[in-house]
Amino acid sequence: MNIETRLQQALADLLDVDVKQISPTMNFGDMGLDSLLGLRFARKIGELTNVETDLEWIFDYPTVRELSGFLEHHALGLAA
């Protein structure tokens, strides 16, 4: 499972919705993610990636696709 798919599943679990409702290009705020849920999401990302996740990343990269791209290329060092 790639990082984008794992982030979608984690966000769906957090928001208690079906993963099909999590668009990789929809803004986190538009999906109902507020600052408190953002903290929980950042913690979950850290658990999934073994990378200390900064809450700021969720605001700097406000979609699953943007955040997964950042994680793959910068935080996880998986650049191709």
Rosetta blueprint (number, residue, H / E / L):
1 M L
2 N L
3 I H
4 E H
5 T H
6 R H
7 L H
8 Q H
9 Q H
10 A H
11 L H
12 A H
13 D H
14 L H
15 L H
16 D L
17 V L
18 D L
19 V H
20 K H
21 Q H
22 I L
23 S L
24 P L
25 T L
26 M L
27 N L
28 F L
29 G H
30 D H
31 M H
32 G L
33 L L
34 D L
35 S H
36 L H
37 L H
38 G H
39 L H
40 R H
41 F H
42 A H
43 R H
44 K H
45 I H
46 G H
47 E H
48 L H
49 T H
50 N L
51 V L
52 E L
53 T L
54 D L
55 L H
56 E H
57 W H
58 I H
59 F H
60 D H
61 Y L
62 P L
63 T L
64 V H
65 R H
66 E H
67 L H
68 S H
69 G H
70 F H
71 L H
72 E H
73 H H
74 H H
75 A H
76 L L
77 G L
78 L L
79 A L
80 A L
